[in-house]
Amino acid sequence: MSKIIVNGQEQTIDTTSIQLLDLIKLNDVQQPDMVSIQLNGEFVLRDRYETTTINDGDELDFLYFMGGGQR
């Protein structure tokens, strides 16, 4: 088991490591193509989501793009 921090909230995962893409699915992220992810303060390139491993103690932020603005 591993403990990680996702958007400031502690999560426990059942394995010692997990691929980032699997963590996205586990967190039921809607429209993952609209999310940027920081892992321990560094942005992860989208083409590395499948190969990036999340380990015990890692901190992630899912950053969602919002549209809008003034009219």
C-alpha positions in Angstrom: 0.0 0.0 0.0 1.1 3.5 -0.7 0.0 6.9 0.5 0.0 9.8 -2.0 -1.4 13.3 -2.0 -3.8 14.3 -4.8 -5.0 17.9 -4.9 -4.0 18.3 -1.3 -6.0 15.2 -0.1 -4.3 12.1 1.1 -5.2 8.9 -0.8 -4.2 5.3 -0.1 -3.7 3.0 -3.1 -3.6 -0.8 -2.8 -0.2 -1.2 -4.5 3.3 0.1 -3.9 3.2 2.0 -7.3 0.7 2.8 -10.0 0.9 4.2 -13.5 -0.3 7.8 -13.8 -2.9 6.8 -16.4 -4.4 4.2 -14.0 -4.5 6.8 -11.3 -6.4 9.1 -13.6 -9.0 6.4 -14.1 -9.1 5.5 -10.4 -9.9 9.1 -9.6 -12.7 9.1 -12.3 -11.2 12.2 -14.0 -13.8 13.4 -16.5 -12.3 14.6 -19.8 -8.7 13.7 -19.0 -7.6 15.5 -22.2 -8.5 18.7 -20.5 -6.3 18.1 -17.4 -2.7 18.9 -16.9 -0.9 17.1 -14.1 1.9 18.2 -11.8 3.9 15.4 -10.1 6.0 16.6 -7.2 5.9 20.2 -8.7 6.9 19.2 -12.2 4.4 19.0 -15.2 4.1 15.6 -16.8 3.9 15.5 -20.5 0.6 14.0 -21.7 2.5 11.4 -23.8 4.1 10.1 -20.6 0.9 9.5 -18.7 1.1 5.7 -19.5 4.7 5.3 -18.5 5.0 7.6 -15.5 4.9 5.7 -12.2 3.4 7.1 -9.0 5.1 6.0 -5.8 4.5 6.2 -2.1 4.8 9.8 -0.9 4.3 11.4 -4.3 2.2 14.6 -4.6 0.0 15.3 -7.6 -2.2 18.1 -8.7 -4.8 17.7 -11.4 -5.1 21.1 -13.0 -8.3 21.6 -15.0 -8.6 24.2 -17.8 -11.6 26.5 -17.5 -13.0 28.5 -20.3 -14.7 31.8 -19.9 -13.8 35.4 -19.5 -15.4 38.8 -19.7 -17.9 39.7 -22.3 
